[in-house]
Amino acid sequence: MAFELPELPYDYEALQPYMSKETLEYHHDKHHKAYVDNGNKLAEEAGMSGKSLEEIVKASHGSNAGLFNNAAQHYNHVHFWKWMKKGGGGKNLPGKLQSAFDSDLGGYDKFKADFQAAGATQFGSGWAWVAVKNGKLEIMKTPNGENPLVHGATPILGVDVWEHSYYIDYRNARPKYLEAFVDNLINWDYVLELYEKSGA
């Protein structure tokens, strides 16, 4: 199944002032497009173009670094755009999600502190996640394009901490970007949708 660059689910100005039009143009139109273009070429060369994106991510991990990097980043970004929305973030979690955050992550405030710390302490490029593993939520961080899929888990929320995700807007202040993401951008409805699909 060929990789395709998805349309953003909002216009380029929708996430301002927390994520600028310029950041979205570079991040979506240039960086994500490159993962799609390179991933398609490498998947075809590897004879995997008939597989699903998740299958390619899992099959290429540890065996085909070039394909894995591009396929995993495509997977991550397909979800990343949907993990944000205008007027998102904050403490108003859907009830089912709130219950899971309370029981598995120690409540919203602890989630916020731990999730932001995971993103802030990921050395170099990478991601911070909330994922379902063995039926429970946990916070994870991964380097580069790696994601919870290759660790036996299903991501339901992720934040990109590669510099191209925040440098235009926040320069080197990654913690400020993470705080803005949690407080103002998270699309909790999409997080809930993925949580329900995970079967947890």
N, C-alpha and C positions, 0 to 999 in steps of 0.2 A: 504494500500500500504506500504510494508516494507521499512524502511529507509535503504539506502545504502550509504556507504562511497564513495564519488566521487573521481575519480583520479584528482590529481592536473592538471590544464591546462598548466603547464610548468614544467621543471625539478627543482630539489631541489636547484640548484645553480642559477637559473634564476633571482632571485630578489636581489642577493647580489650586493653591500654591505649593502643595506637598510634593508633586511630581510635575515638572514643567513640560510644556509642549515640546521643547527642544530635546529633553531627555527621552520622551516617548518616540520622537521621530528617529533619533539615533538608535535607541535600544530596540525598538520594534522593526523599523524599516531597514536598518543596516545590520545590527548584530543578529537578531533572530533570523532575518532573511539569509544571512550567511550560513547559519546552522542548517537551515532547510536545504539550501543549494548544495552545500558540501555533504550533508547527510544523504541526500538522494543519490549523489554520485558514488559515495562510498558504499551505500547499501546495495546498489546495483553491482558494483565490483565484487562485493562479498557474496552475491547470490541470495541476498536477504530481502530484496525489494517486495516480495510477496507477503512478508510477515507484517504483523501489526507493530505499531510503534513500541508498545510495552515489550513485545517479544524480542524486537531488535535490541532494545536497551539491555535486557537481561542476557541475551545470547552473546552480545559483543563485549560485555563487561569482562575485563581480564584477558580478552583474547584478540580484540581489535580496537586499539586505543583511539584511533582516528574516528572510526565509525561510532564508537561508544560516546566520545566527547560530544559529537554533533547531534546524535540521536537523543542522548540524555538531556542536553541543553534544549533541544526542540521540545521534548516532553515537558521539561520544567517550565518553559516559557508559555506553552499552550495553556497551562494552568495559571501561571503567574498573572497574566492579563486578567483572568477571570477572578483571581483572588483579590482584586482591587475594584473599587467603585467610588463614584462621587458620593460624598457624605457617608462613607463607611467607617469602620473601626469603632472603638469604644466598647463599653461594657454591655451593650444590649444584644446578648447572644440569644438565639432561639433556645427555648426551654430544654430540648433534648441535648443540645450541645452544652448548655450551661451545666446540666447534671453531669455530663461526662468530664467536663473541665474540673468540676468540683471534686469528683471522686478520683480521677486519675492524675490531675495536674495540680491539685491543691487550691483550686479556685482561680478566678480571673487575675487577681493581683499577682499571685505567684507565677501563673502562666506568663504574664506580661514581663515580669522581671527575668524569668528563666529563658524565655524566647529571645528577648532583646540581648541578654548576656550571651546566648549561643551565637547570635549573629555578630555581636561585637568582638567575640573572642575567636571567631573562625579566622585563622591566620591566612592572609592572602585571599584569593578568590574562593567563593563557595556559596553555600546556602544554609539557612536555618529552617527547621521544619517542625510541624506537629504531625505525627504519623500514628497510624494504628498498627500495633504489633502485638500478636497473640491476644487480640481482642481488647487491648487497652491502649489509651493514648500515651505517647511519650514525646518529649522534645529531643530533637537530634540536630546535629550539624554535620555537613559533609563538605569536602574540598572540591573545588572546580565544578564540573557538571554532575558529579555523583549525586544520587538521590536515594531515598529510602527503599525504592523497588529492589535494589541490589543487596539490601540488608534484610530481606524478608518482611518488609513493612510496606504499608500503603500511605502515601502522603495525603493529608487533607488540607494542609496549609503550608506554604513555603514563602520565604522572602529571599530575594536575590541580593547577595552582598558583594557581587563583582563591582568594581569601581564604576563601570559604565552605567550601573543602575542608579548611582547617586552623586557622582562627582560633579556634574554640571550644576546641580542644585545645592549640594551640601559640602563640596570640596572634600576634605579628609574627615569630616565629622560624621562618621558612620553611625555612632549612637543616636545622633539627632535624626538621621534618616529612619532608623529603626523605630524610634519613638513615634515619628510622624506616621509611619506605616501602620503601627498598631492602633494609634489613637484616631486616625482619620481616613484610612484607606481600606482596611480589610472588609471584604464582602462576606459577611458571616453566613448569608444564605447559601453561597456556593460551598463554603466550608461544611455546612450542614449536609448539603447534597452529597458531597464526597464521603462524609462520615456515614451517612445512611447506606450508600453503595458499598462501603467497606465491609458491611455485615457485622460490625462490632456490636 
